[in-house]
Every structure is written in C-alpha cells, then in structure tokens.
Amino acid sequence: MTRRKATRRMIPHQLRHRSRENAQESGAGGDRILHLCLIRSYDIRYFDMMYERAMSDVVIIGAGCAGLSCAFHLAKTRPDVKITILEANVTPGGDAWLGGQPMTPMVVSKLAYRLLTELDVPFEVEGNFVVVKHAALFTSTILSKVLRMPNVVMFNATTVEDLMVHGDRITGVVTNWTPVAQNRDSQSCMGPNVITAPVTVSATGHDGQIGAFCAKRLVSAGLREQPEGMHRLDMNKAESMIIRGTCEVAPGLIIAGW
Ligand SMILES: Cc1cc2nc3c(=O)[nH]c(=O)nc-3n(C[C@H](O)[C@H](O)[C@H](O)COP(=O)(O)OP(=O)(O)OC[C@H]3O[C@@H](n4cnc5c(N)ncnc54)[C@H](O)[C@@H]3O)c2cc1C
C-alpha cells in the first residue's frame, strides 16, 4: 500500500475514534471536535500534497493567464506529468479578472480563438481581436478546468523566492508561504521550502521580483547576459515580443516573455 493510500484510509477512522473519545470527555465540546476534524481534513491533504509534490515534473510559477494556459495544454497532452502551480496570491488568476482599466470585456489577439473555442468560452471577433464579454469568464473557466485535471496541483499563497541552480541547470524553486515572504523583517527564522523539477516555467507577468532574481541567478551562473528589463508601452511591438521571448532561457527554465 502506498503512503498516500495508507493516509487516506487510516485517518478518517482515527478521527472518528478520537472524536468519540473527546465527545465523551468534554461533553459540550462538540464545536471544538468539529473544528479539529475540519482542520485535520485539510492539513492531511495539504501536507500529503506538499510531500508528494516536493519532486515535481514541471513547476509553473504564477497562475495568471500565461501559467494557466501552459498548465491546461501540458496537463491535457501529458497526463503522466506532475504539474505543480505556485501562486503568490491567495486568489489565482493574475491580472485577468477585468478587461482594460476597470472595464469588464477582455480584448485579446485573434489567435486566442483556438484556446477560447477549446475552453468553450464564447467570444466575438472584431478585426484582429476577439472579445470575451467578461474577463472573469475566461479566467474562471480555465481555472476550473485546470484544477480538475488529476495531474495538476496548485499551491496558492505560496511565493517563489529563488531558483535552485545546479551546474548549468535550473533544478527547481525555493518557496515560502506568502505572508512569510512578505514579512522577512519579522519572520526571518522561517526557513524556505524547495520543490525540485527538471522543468520550471516562470509565468509571473510584468517583471518584478521574480524577473529580477531569475536574471540575477542566470547572469551569475554565466547562463545569460543581463536582460534589458521592461520597456515603455508599445503594444505593436510588445505583443509579438512576448511571444518571441517565450522560450527556454536556460536549461530547465522557461520564461513567458523574457
Ligand atoms: C485592469 C487590467 C485590465 C487588462 N485588460 C486586458 C485586456 O483586455 N486584454 C489583454 O490582452 N490584456 C489585458 N491586461 C493585461 C493582462 O492582464 C496581462 O497582460 C496578463 O494578465 C498577463 O498574464 P500573465 O499570466 O503573463 O501575468 P499575470 O496575469 O500578471 O499573472 C502572473 C501571476 O504570477 C503570480 N506571481 C508573481 N510573482 C510570483 C512569485 N514570485 N511566486 C508565485 N507567483 C507569483 C502573480 O501573483 C500572478 O497571479 C489587463 C491588465 C490589467 C491590470
């Protein structure tokens, strides 16, 4: 019996037994017992998942539309691959919950029609663009499809703080719970976790912390030259540059829009 099966089968029985004991001891402590059972139900699954995913096949950093689209395609075409998504925010989905400014319709390149059709998200074609009536329709649909895939696991509220580099390969990521990562001044004693994977995909949107440390690690390992960084807004160039710049930037590390 695998460790996973053993855990799943044994724990409910233990919990039921413990609950009966506690109920007899504490009389009116029903709420406390219920709370305990509830917490254990997610603790067990969460830590079991962390244990299992400590060695993943693919780590995707960021659950915005780039990370979710990558997970969707990969999970569908390679059901044998263990895909682990790490999202710093509590809410996955990145910036794609609204269209331009606070307006709801999402306007994307016409090429997106293939993905939208596959996801069964309705859209209108307008010249070179397609328009989805609400950005959240796309994001919630892809999110729910990705999370249903048996080979995908997502840890949200989990920040990638660094890359693991061995020789000339990126071999995984260094992570921490986001509240810890955000409060390094007061939480310095909290050591990070690591997840190893032969392939890491960085899909963290506009360059920021992760772009900066990817660049730093790759430059210091002699794997890349210092990138230019973010340019001024120029949609005509940016759209195609993002597609052209999505590649394996160093062995084991793919960046969406380097
Ligand atoms: C209000 C608004 C409206 C927009 N409207 C449109 C539109 O109509 N059409 C259009 O084409 N574009 C639009 N954009 C731009 C579009 O949202 C972005 O281009 C798109 O979201 C980029 O997707 P992405 O997956 O690359 O990055 P994001 O959506 O930014 O997702 C990146 C994810 O990575 C996570 N992340 C970052 N760092 C870490 C880390 N260290 N560890 C773990 N996770 C991390 C972030 O929390 C985030 O969830 C809009 C943007 C905004 C803000």
The ligand as an SDF file (V2000), in Angstrom:
LIG
                    3D

 53 58  0  0  0  0  0  0  0  0999 V2000
   -7.0240   46.0060  -15.1980 C   0  0  0  0  0  0  0  0  0  0  0  0
   -6.3170   45.2880  -16.3020 C   0  0  0  0  0  0  0  0  0  0  0  0
   -7.0010   45.0160  -17.4810 C   0  0  0  0  0  0  0  0  0  0  0  0
   -6.3820   44.3550  -18.5390 C   0  0  0  0  0  0  0  0  0  0  0  0
   -7.0930   44.0940  -19.6770 N   0  0  0  0  0  0  0  0  0  0  0  0
   -6.5470   43.3900  -20.6800 C   0  0  0  0  0  0  0  0  0  0  0  0
   -7.2810   43.0210  -21.8540 C   0  0  0  0  0  0  0  0  0  0  0  0
   -8.4620   43.3240  -22.0080 O   0  0  0  0  0  0  0  0  0  0  0  0
   -6.6460   42.3180  -22.8160 N   0  0  0  0  0  0  0  0  0  0  0  0
   -5.3500   41.9400  -22.6910 C   0  0  0  0  0  0  0  0  0  0  0  0
   -4.8140   41.2830  -23.6010 O   0  0  0  0  0  0  0  0  0  0  0  0
   -4.6180   42.2730  -21.6050 N   0  0  0  0  0  0  0  0  0  0  0  0
   -5.1900   42.9850  -20.6020 C   0  0  0  0  0  0  0  0  0  0  0  0
   -4.4590   43.3250  -19.4800 N   0  0  0  0  0  0  0  0  0  0  0  0
   -3.1130   42.8660  -19.3730 C   0  0  0  0  0  0  0  0  0  0  0  0
   -3.1910   41.3920  -18.9760 C   0  0  0  0  0  0  0  0  0  0  0  0
   -3.9730   41.2660  -17.8230 O   0  0  0  0  0  0  0  0  0  0  0  0
   -1.8700   40.8810  -18.7340 C   0  0  0  0  0  0  0  0  0  0  0  0
   -1.1410   41.0140  -19.9090 O   0  0  0  0  0  0  0  0  0  0  0  0
   -1.9950   39.4010  -18.3870 C   0  0  0  0  0  0  0  0  0  0  0  0
   -2.6790   39.2690  -17.1740 O   0  0  0  0  0  0  0  0  0  0  0  0
   -0.6380   38.8340  -18.2940 C   0  0  0  0  0  0  0  0  0  0  0  0
   -0.8080   37.4900  -17.9520 O   0  0  0  0  0  0  0  0  0  0  0  0
    0.3380   36.7200  -17.2470 P   0  0  0  0  0  0  0  0  0  0  0  0
   -0.1860   35.3520  -16.9210 O   0  0  0  0  0  0  0  0  0  0  0  0
    1.5800   36.8180  -18.0350 O   0  0  0  0  0  0  0  0  0  0  0  0
    0.6220   37.5390  -15.9000 O   0  0  0  0  0  0  0  0  0  0  0  0
   -0.3420   37.9000  -14.6710 P   0  0  0  0  0  0  0  0  0  0  0  0
   -1.7550   37.9420  -15.0350 O   0  0  0  0  0  0  0  0  0  0  0  0
    0.2900   39.1240  -14.0720 O   0  0  0  0  0  0  0  0  0  0  0  0
   -0.1080   36.6630  -13.7060 O   0  0  0  0  0  0  0  0  0  0  0  0
    1.1240   36.4640  -13.0250 C   0  0  0  0  0  0  0  0  0  0  0  0
    0.8420   35.6650  -11.7720 C   0  0  0  0  0  0  0  0  0  0  0  0
    2.0880   35.3230  -11.1800 O   0  0  0  0  0  0  0  0  0  0  0  0
    1.9860   35.4910   -9.7840 C   0  0  0  0  0  0  0  0  0  0  0  0
    3.3400   35.6920   -9.2590 N   0  0  0  0  0  0  0  0  0  0  0  0
    4.1470   36.7830   -9.4270 C   0  0  0  0  0  0  0  0  0  0  0  0
    5.3050   36.6080   -8.7750 N   0  0  0  0  0  0  0  0  0  0  0  0
    5.2350   35.3900   -8.1840 C   0  0  0  0  0  0  0  0  0  0  0  0
    6.1250   34.6340   -7.3520 C   0  0  0  0  0  0  0  0  0  0  0  0
    7.3250   35.1110   -7.0110 N   0  0  0  0  0  0  0  0  0  0  0  0
    5.7200   33.4230   -6.9020 N   0  0  0  0  0  0  0  0  0  0  0  0
    4.4910   32.9210   -7.2390 C   0  0  0  0  0  0  0  0  0  0  0  0
    3.6170   33.5950   -8.0150 N   0  0  0  0  0  0  0  0  0  0  0  0
    3.9770   34.7950   -8.4820 C   0  0  0  0  0  0  0  0  0  0  0  0
    1.0940   36.7180   -9.6150 C   0  0  0  0  0  0  0  0  0  0  0  0
    0.5190   36.7570   -8.3430 O   0  0  0  0  0  0  0  0  0  0  0  0
    0.0730   36.4820  -10.7250 C   0  0  0  0  0  0  0  0  0  0  0  0
   -1.0340   35.7510  -10.2930 O   0  0  0  0  0  0  0  0  0  0  0  0
   -5.0510   43.9710  -18.4070 C   0  0  0  0  0  0  0  0  0  0  0  0
   -4.3560   44.2330  -17.2100 C   0  0  0  0  0  0  0  0  0  0  0  0
   -4.9870   44.8860  -16.1690 C   0  0  0  0  0  0  0  0  0  0  0  0
   -4.2120   45.1410  -14.8820 C   0  0  0  0  0  0  0  0  0  0  0  0
  1  2  1  0
  2  3  1  0
  2 52  2  0
  3  4  2  0
  4  5  1  0
  4 50  1  0
  5  6  2  0
  6  7  1  0
  6 13  1  0
  7  8  2  0
  7  9  1  0
  9 10  1  0
 10 11  2  0
 10 12  1  0
 12 13  2  0
 13 14  1  0
 14 15  1  0
 14 50  1  0
 15 16  1  0
 16 17  1  0
 16 18  1  0
 18 19  1  0
 18 20  1  0
 20 21  1  0
 20 22  1  0
 22 23  1  0
 23 24  1  0
 24 25  2  0
 24 26  1  0
 24 27  1  0
 27 28  1  0
 28 29  2  0
 28 30  1  0
 28 31  1  0
 31 32  1  0
 32 33  1  0
 33 34  1  0
 33 48  1  0
 34 35  1  0
 35 36  1  0
 35 46  1  0
 36 37  1  0
 36 45  1  0
 37 38  2  0
 38 39  1  0
 39 40  1  0
 39 45  2  0
 40 41  1  0
 40 42  2  0
 42 43  1  0
 43 44  2  0
 44 45  1  0
 46 47  1  0
 46 48  1  0
 48 49  1  0
 50 51  2  0
 51 52  1  0
 52 53  1  0
M  END
$$$$
